[in-house]
Amino acid sequence: MRKETLRTLVRGAYEIQKLRIQAGNHIVANWKVKAGQTPGEKEDVMDDEGKKLLQIIRLSYTRITDGLVNLPTSKRFTGDGVIDDYTELCLVSQYITLEKQEKEHFAKLRIIIQEHPLWKNFLVNVRGVGPAMASVIISELDPHKAKYPSSFWKFCSLDVCEDGKGRSRHKEHLRTIEYTNKEGKPAERQGITFNPFIKTKMMGVLASSFLRAGGEYADIYNAYKTRLMNHPVHAEKTKIHRHNMAMRYMCKCFLLNLHMAWRKLEGLPVSVPYAEAKLGLKHGKDVA
């Protein structure tokens, strides 16, 4: 499979997911205002109350459209006390359509990714990595361009910059990028040095999935967090700070193992991790 084609499919699936989430949040906000409540401020996070409300609205939509191939016309529409207006029915219909498209897209990705050698020989055995996350990894990372595991870390914004801080969008972490402006002339601008899409999926999705699944990487997280708590340099840090440090460490260990397995599958030279080569530490368990 061509990486560019797979990346288009993966990005498309997540774009639909994003639209579905936004539509769901708009529906919940609309009904909260309708009930005289104040909707939440975060558009990408739905609380438990919002999820229950959305479930009630979904049941109302099912009752109204039961047995119908298409939506009823505005003249034939009859509210049920939950969905009272035809425009509300159309808004919920949009959400249901996006939800269906999202499921179809991710179902297709599951079929496609199961034929990839990296899935069959490595990722399928990693607890916490499913077909959707595997699709992100395979479509965004390139073992041919990453000679060392640190290249994956940097691309995912998991490395440490010269100032000792984790790579981010901070001004001191930006780099000068050359590009052609709208007049067709060469120009420069400041830009990030990592892939924000995979960073979000790595730290916002995969890390939590590792912890929920248990297993090797959850053990790495727990062991490293314990070390931080008992280390005098880190003992005064907040719980959330130590948690984030352990999450980053866990993901770096995964990327190190991923790099070695993927390069081997591609017939590329496999670099020996610094921790193993210089410090004699067991591979994948104690990277910096």
N, C-alpha and C positions, 0 to 999 in steps of 0.2 A: 504494500500500500504506500502511496505517496504521502509523505509527512505533511505537505502543504494542504492536500485535500482533507486529510484527517483533522488538521488544525481548524480548517474552515467548518467542518462538521461539529467539532467540539465547541468552538466558540459560538456557533449558531445555537447549539443546544442550551448553553448557559445564558445566551442572550434571551432566549424564550423563557427560561427559568426566571431570569431577572424581571422580565415583563409580567410574568404570572404573579410573582411576589408583589410587584408594585400594584397590579390590578387588585389583588387580594387586600392589600393595605388600604387602597382607595375605597373599596367596598366597605370595609370595617369602619373607616373614618366617616364615610357618608352615613352609615346607619347609627353611629354614635352621636353624630350631630343631630340626626333625625330624632333620637331619643333624648336630646338635651344634654348630652355628655360632651366632654372635651376630648378629642382624639389625641393619641400619643404623638410625640414630636419626631420619633425615629421612623422613617419610612421603610427601613430594611429589617426591622424587628417587630414581630407581632407577639404580644403577650398572650397569656392563657385565656384571658377574657375575650380577646379578639379572635382566637382560634375557635372558641366555643360559639361565638356569634357567627363566624363564617360558616360553621357546620350547620347552624340553624337556618341560615340563608340558603345554603346549598340544598337542604331538605325541602325548603319552600319552593325553590326553583324546580326540583324534581317533581313535586306535586303538581305544579302549574303546567309543566311540559310533558307530564306522563302520557305516553301513547302518541305523542306528536312527533312527526319527522322534522318539522321546522317550528320556529317560534310562532305563537299565535299573532295575528295582526293586532294593531293597537285598538281597533274597534271591538275585537273579540276578547281582549285581555280582561281578566277579572282578578283583582288582588286578593290575597289571602290573609292579610293582617301583618305579614312580614314584608313581602314584596307588594307594595301598594300602587306603584307607578310603573308605566310601561318602560320608561327610561331606566328604571332600576332593574327591570327584567333584562334589558339589553346589556346593562353593565355586568350583571352576573353571568350572562351568556358569554360575554367576552372572556371572562375569567375561566369558565368551564372549557371553552375552546382552547385557550392557551395551555391549560392544564393537560388536555388531551394531546396537544402537539408536543408538549414537553415530554410526556411519557413515551410517545412514539419515537422521538429523537433519541432519547437515552436507551430505549430498547434496541434501536438500530446500532448504536455505539457498542452495546454489549455483544451483539453478534459479530461486529467487525473486529473488536479488540481481542476476542477469544482466539483469533487466528494468528495473532502477533507472537513471534518467538519469545519476546521479553515477558509477555503475560504467561505463556505456557511453561516457561522454564524458570521464572523467578517470581513475578508479582502475584501469581495465583496462590502462592504459598505464604504470602506476607499477610498476617492478620491485620485487618484495618484498611486494606487497600482493595477496593471493589473495582468493577469495570469502568465506572465513570471517572474515578480518580486515576486509574491506569491510563485512560484515554488522554487525560490532561498531561500526565507525565510523558507519555510516548510522543505526543504531538508537540510539546513545548521544549523538551530537553533533547539535546543532540550529543551522543557520546563521541561522535567524530570530531566535533568542535571542542569538546571538553577533554583535554589531555589528562587533567588531574581532577580529583574530587572537589578541590577548592573552586574549580570553575563552575561546578553545579551550585556550590554554596553561594558564590558571588551572584550568579544568575538569579537565584531564588531569594537574594537579600538576606542570607543567613551568615555571611562572613562579618568579620570585625574590621572596621576602617582604621586608618592611621591614628585617630584620636582615641582609640580603645573602645568606641561605641559600635553597636550593631548598625549595619548599613541601613539607611533610611532616606527620606526626602529632605533631610536637613540641608541647608545651604552649603555647609562644609563638605557634604558627601556628593554634591553634584559634579558633573564633569562638562567640559566644553565639547559641544557636538557641532560638526560642520554640516550644513545643509544648503539647499538652493531655495532662495526666497521666491515670492510670487512674481518678482521682476526678472527671475531667471539668473540672478546674481548669487555668488557664493556668500554665505553668511554664517554666523556662529550664534549659538544659544546654549544656555545651561540646561542640562537634562539629567535624569536618573541613570544609574548604571545597572539596573536590574529589571526583571520582567514582573510588573505589578500583578498581572493576572495569576501567574503561578505562585507568587508569594502569598497572595490571598488564599489560594486553594491549599497551599502547603501548610500555612500556619492557622488559617481559619477553618479548614475542613479536615485535612489529613491528620494533623496533630491530635485533634479531639477524637478522631476516629481510632487512632492508635490506643488512646487511653480507654475508650469504651470497649474495644475488642480484647484488651489484655494481651498477654504474650510478650515476645522479646522486646519490643520497643516501649511498651508500658513499663517493663522492668527497668529498662535503661533510664526512663524518665524518673521513676521512683528512686533509683539508686543515686542518680545525679542530684536530685533535689535534696536528698538526705545529706549528701556531701556538702552541698551549699549551706545547709542549716548548721552543720557542725564545723564549717570553716570560718575562722575569725574574720577574714576579709569580707565575707558575705553574710555573716550572722545578723548584722543590723539591717539588712535589706528587708523590704516588705515582703509579705507572702506572695503577692501578685508578681512582684519583681522576680523572686526566685522561681515562681511557677513559669513565667515567660522564658527565663533563662533555661530552665529544664526542657521546656517545649522546643526551643531552638536547638538545644543540644541533641535531643532525641531525633529531630528531623535531619540534622547534620549526619548522625550515625546512619540513618536510613539512606541518605543520598550517597554516603561513602560506599555502603554495600551495593546500592543500585549501580553506581559507577563501575565498580569492579565486575559485577555480574554482566552488565550490558556491554562493556568493552570486550569482555571475554567472548560473549555471544557473537559480536561483530568481527571477531578475529583481530582486534586491536591490542596493542601493548597495554598491559595493566600495570599501573604504577603501584608501588608498595606505599601504604599510608605512612606519613611521617612518624606518627605515634608508634607504629609497629617497627619501622626501620631504625629509628633513633632511640626510642625509649623502651623497646621490648614489650610493649603493651599488646594485649590481644586485639586482633583486628575488629574494628567496628564497635568497641566497647568504651574507648577512652579517647576520642578525638577532641581537639581543642575547640 
